[in-house]
């Protein structure tokens, strides 16, 4: 199931607010940021909710603050992945840093996997009870219970105040009129005087979005810088360091300004080398003819040596027959 979730799957387009709401409702937590799940404990409990009994919850540490403690949680998660034959790669070095974008992408994948296994719902799972076996799990459950009780207490006075205001509005008075006029006026500082908490929430969302965009730009910058660094190291090698193509590439790499003339200069270096290489193209043909004449000379010398060796190996009877043949032919060498 995990291998079907590609990089362009719809799960990677789920927003941060929806991810947080899904985590908090599933595990009874009160996370306000996705990067708060960087310790790996949340991911372990999500896998425990999807596959009950596969995660050793007594090894999970919800109170992990240091890197080595977080790495232990991710080791537990990796063991679960191996047991379930899940091929998803866990980039532990990036997740433990608490970077928003990396943690958001991993939690998006977790949501997509959990939805594919349980069709978007978990049944008969008590996250607070399962969390009691974890280190720091009871404290997390207490914080969640306190937040729930405080939220209920905050709702009760608000309802009482609303009913009280409704009764006061039934009786006409000048005080209520003046108060409504004051409430409608903007504050002297220029900010909104109504619902300041709502404004803070909007600003926090904008800050989070800006952090995510900055994080994405930094990853892209580091990627291309690493590529340029690899090219620079390759150009500095002794085998190709003297080539004109390498000189042209270095001219572009080390240019100080964004000037189009740098590219034209690099092209001029390559074209100049090509013009210098054209006249010397006929030299190898002459050099190819020289070995042929040398070979012919060697063949004639070898033939002469063979003839001399053959004459020395003749028997005396064969030599006499040769002399008689010369004498009968009237050769000028046979003069007495």
URLINDA-V700257 format. One record per residue. RES is the residue in three letters. PHI is phi in radians with two decimals (NA if undefined). D_CENTER is the distance of its C-alpha to the mean C-alpha in Angstrom with 1 decimal. Layout:
RES	PHI	D_CENTER
RES	PHI	D_CENTER
This chain:
UNK	NA	22.5
UNK	-1.21	19.0
UNK	-1.25	17.9
UNK	-1.39	19.4
UNK	-1.51	17.0
UNK	-1.57	14.7
UNK	-1.20	12.0
UNK	-1.80	15.1
UNK	-1.22	17.4
UNK	-1.15	19.7
UNK	-1.15	18.7
UNK	-1.41	15.6
UNK	-1.92	18.2
UNK	-1.33	20.3
UNK	-1.32	21.1
UNK	-1.13	20.9
UNK	-1.12	24.7
UNK	-1.18	24.9
UNK	-1.12	22.4
UNK	-1.10	24.4
UNK	-1.11	27.6
UNK	-1.17	26.6
UNK	-1.13	25.6
UNK	-1.14	28.8
UNK	-1.31	31.1
UNK	-1.33	29.8
UNK	-1.86	29.9
UNK	0.99	32.5
UNK	-2.08	30.4
UNK	-2.26	30.5
UNK	-1.28	26.9
UNK	-1.86	26.7
UNK	-2.40	22.9
UNK	-1.18	19.9
UNK	-1.22	18.6
UNK	-1.22	21.9
UNK	-1.64	20.6
UNK	-1.28	18.1
UNK	-1.30	20.6
UNK	1.60	20.0
UNK	-1.21	23.7
UNK	-1.11	23.4
UNK	-1.12	21.0
UNK	-1.10	23.5
UNK	-1.26	26.4
UNK	-1.10	24.9
UNK	-1.17	24.6
UNK	-1.20	28.2
UNK	-1.24	29.3
UNK	-1.36	28.0
UNK	-2.13	29.2
UNK	-1.07	32.1
UNK	1.56	32.9
UNK	-1.51	29.7
UNK	-1.82	28.3
UNK	-1.31	30.4
UNK	-1.14	30.7
UNK	-1.24	32.7
UNK	-1.62	29.7
UNK	-1.48	27.6
UNK	-2.05	27.9
UNK	-1.40	27.8
UNK	-1.78	28.9
UNK	-1.24	25.9
UNK	-2.07	25.4
UNK	-1.59	24.1
UNK	-1.11	20.8
UNK	-1.16	22.8
UNK	-1.25	24.4
UNK	-1.17	21.2
UNK	-1.09	19.8
UNK	-1.10	23.0
UNK	-1.12	22.4
UNK	-1.23	19.1
UNK	-1.15	20.9
UNK	-1.08	23.4
UNK	-1.13	20.9
UNK	-1.15	19.4
UNK	-1.09	23.0
UNK	-1.16	23.7
UNK	-1.05	20.8
UNK	-1.13	22.2
UNK	-1.15	25.6
UNK	-1.58	24.8
UNK	1.03	22.8
UNK	-1.65	19.7
UNK	-1.65	16.6
UNK	-1.18	14.1
UNK	-1.46	11.5
UNK	-1.74	12.1
UNK	-1.52	9.6
UNK	-1.11	12.8
UNK	-1.08	12.0
UNK	-1.47	10.2
UNK	-1.23	12.9
UNK	-1.21	15.8
UNK	-1.30	15.3
UNK	1.33	16.4
UNK	-1.32	14.0
UNK	-1.06	15.2
UNK	-1.18	12.3
UNK	-1.11	10.3
UNK	-1.20	13.8
UNK	-1.15	14.8
UNK	-1.11	12.2
UNK	-1.20	13.2
UNK	-1.22	16.8
UNK	-1.11	16.7
UNK	-1.14	15.8
UNK	-1.05	18.6
UNK	-1.14	21.0
UNK	-1.10	20.4
UNK	-1.20	21.0
UNK	-1.10	24.1
UNK	-1.16	25.5
UNK	-1.25	25.3
UNK	-1.43	27.1
UNK	-1.89	29.8
UNK	0.98	29.9
UNK	1.46	29.0
UNK	-2.52	31.6
UNK	-2.02	32.3
UNK	-2.10	36.0
UNK	0.97	38.1
UNK	-2.14	35.4
UNK	-1.86	36.4
UNK	-1.16	33.4
UNK	-1.22	35.6
UNK	-1.21	37.6
UNK	-1.20	34.7
UNK	-1.38	33.2
UNK	-1.16	36.4
UNK	-1.38	35.6
UNK	-1.51	32.4
UNK	-1.30	32.5
UNK	1.39	32.8
UNK	-1.22	32.9
UNK	-1.14	36.5
UNK	-1.12	35.7
UNK	-1.13	33.0
UNK	-1.16	35.5
UNK	-1.12	38.2
UNK	-1.10	36.1
UNK	-1.16	35.4
UNK	-1.13	39.2
UNK	-1.14	40.1
UNK	-1.15	37.9
UNK	-1.18	39.5
UNK	-1.17	43.0
UNK	-1.16	42.5
UNK	-1.15	41.2
UNK	-1.17	44.4
UNK	-1.14	46.5
UNK	-1.26	45.1
UNK	-1.27	45.8
UNK	-1.13	49.5
UNK	-1.09	50.6
UNK	-1.13	48.9
UNK	-1.17	50.9
UNK	-1.11	54.0
UNK	-1.16	53.6
UNK	-1.17	53.0
UNK	-1.17	56.3
UNK	-1.14	58.1
UNK	-1.15	57.0
UNK	-1.15	58.2
UNK	-1.18	61.6
UNK	-1.22	61.9
UNK	-1.25	61.0
UNK	-1.18	63.9
UNK	-1.62	66.4
UNK	-1.23	66.6
UNK	-2.68	66.5
UNK	-1.30	65.8
UNK	-1.11	63.4
UNK	-1.14	60.9
UNK	-1.17	61.2
UNK	-1.13	60.5
UNK	-1.15	57.5
UNK	-1.19	56.0
UNK	-1.16	56.5
UNK	-1.14	54.9
UNK	-1.20	51.9
UNK	-1.38	51.5
UNK	-1.40	51.5
UNK	-1.27	48.4
UNK	-1.24	48.2
UNK	-1.21	49.3
UNK	-1.38	45.9
UNK	1.64	44.6
UNK	-1.57	42.2
UNK	-1.23	42.9
UNK	-1.61	45.5
UNK	-1.80	44.8
UNK	0.93	42.0
UNK	-1.13	40.2
UNK	-1.13	37.8
UNK	-1.13	36.6
UNK	-1.12	35.8
UNK	-1.12	33.9
UNK	-1.11	31.8
UNK	-1.11	31.0
UNK	-1.13	30.1
UNK	-1.12	27.8
UNK	-1.12	26.0
UNK	-1.12	25.6
UNK	-1.12	24.3
UNK	-1.12	21.7
UNK	-1.11	20.6
UNK	-1.14	20.6
UNK	-1.10	18.4
UNK	-1.13	15.8
UNK	-1.17	16.0
UNK	-1.12	15.9
UNK	-1.09	12.8
UNK	-1.14	11.0
UNK	-1.15	12.7
UNK	-1.14	11.8
UNK	-1.11	8.0
UNK	-1.13	9.0
UNK	-1.10	11.6
UNK	-1.11	9.7
UNK	-1.10	7.6
UNK	-1.25	11.1
UNK	-1.15	12.9
UNK	-1.11	11.3
UNK	-1.11	12.3
UNK	-1.13	15.7
UNK	-1.15	16.2
UNK	-1.11	15.8
UNK	-1.14	18.4
UNK	-1.11	20.6
UNK	-1.11	20.8
UNK	-1.15	21.6
UNK	-1.22	24.3
UNK	-1.51	25.9
UNK	-1.25	26.6
UNK	-1.23	30.4
UNK	-1.16	30.4
UNK	-2.14	29.3
UNK	-1.13	29.8
UNK	-1.66	33.2
UNK	-1.27	32.3
UNK	-1.14	32.9
UNK	-1.11	29.6
UNK	-1.15	27.8
UNK	-1.10	30.2
UNK	-1.16	29.4
UNK	-1.14	25.6
UNK	-1.13	26.3
UNK	-1.07	28.6
UNK	-1.32	25.9
UNK	-1.12	23.4
UNK	-1.67	26.0
UNK	-1.20	27.7
UNK	-1.49	28.4
UNK	-2.03	29.1
UNK	-1.47	27.7
UNK	-1.97	30.6
UNK	-1.22	31.0
UNK	-1.17	33.5
UNK	-1.12	30.8
UNK	-1.17	29.7
UNK	-1.16	33.4
UNK	-1.12	34.1
UNK	-1.12	31.4
UNK	-1.16	32.9
UNK	-1.15	36.3
UNK	-1.10	35.4
UNK	-1.21	34.4
UNK	-1.15	37.5
UNK	-1.12	39.7
UNK	-1.13	38.6
UNK	-1.14	39.2
UNK	-1.15	42.8
UNK	-1.23	43.5
UNK	-1.44	42.5
UNK	-1.18	44.8
UNK	-1.07	48.3
UNK	-1.45	47.5
UNK	-1.29	46.7
UNK	-1.49	50.4
UNK	-1.14	50.8
UNK	-1.08	49.3
UNK	-1.18	51.9
UNK	-1.14	54.8
UNK	-1.16	53.3
UNK	-1.25	53.1
UNK	-1.32	56.9
UNK	-1.09	57.8
UNK	-1.10	56.9
UNK	-1.15	59.1
UNK	-1.10	62.2
UNK	-1.08	61.6
UNK	-1.14	61.3
UNK	-1.13	64.6
UNK	-1.08	66.3
UNK	-1.11	65.1
UNK	-1.13	66.4
UNK	-1.16	69.9
UNK	-1.10	70.0
UNK	-1.14	69.1
UNK	-1.14	71.8
UNK	-1.09	74.5
UNK	-1.10	73.6
UNK	-1.16	73.9
UNK	-1.16	77.3
UNK	-1.10	78.6
UNK	-1.11	77.4
UNK	-1.20	79.1
UNK	-1.20	82.3
UNK	-1.28	82.3
UNK	-1.58	81.9
UNK	-1.28	84.9
UNK	-1.35	87.9
UNK	-1.04	91.3
UNK	-1.11	92.7
UNK	-1.17	89.9
UNK	-1.16	90.4
UNK	-1.12	94.2
UNK	-1.12	93.5
UNK	-1.18	91.3
UNK	-1.15	94.0
UNK	-1.13	96.6
UNK	-1.16	94.4
UNK	-1.16	94.1
UNK	-1.19	97.8
UNK	-1.22	98.6
UNK	-1.46	96.4
UNK	1.32	98.2
UNK	-1.33	95.5
UNK	-1.19	96.5
UNK	-1.24	95.0
UNK	-1.68	97.9
UNK	-1.93	100.8
UNK	-1.89	103.5
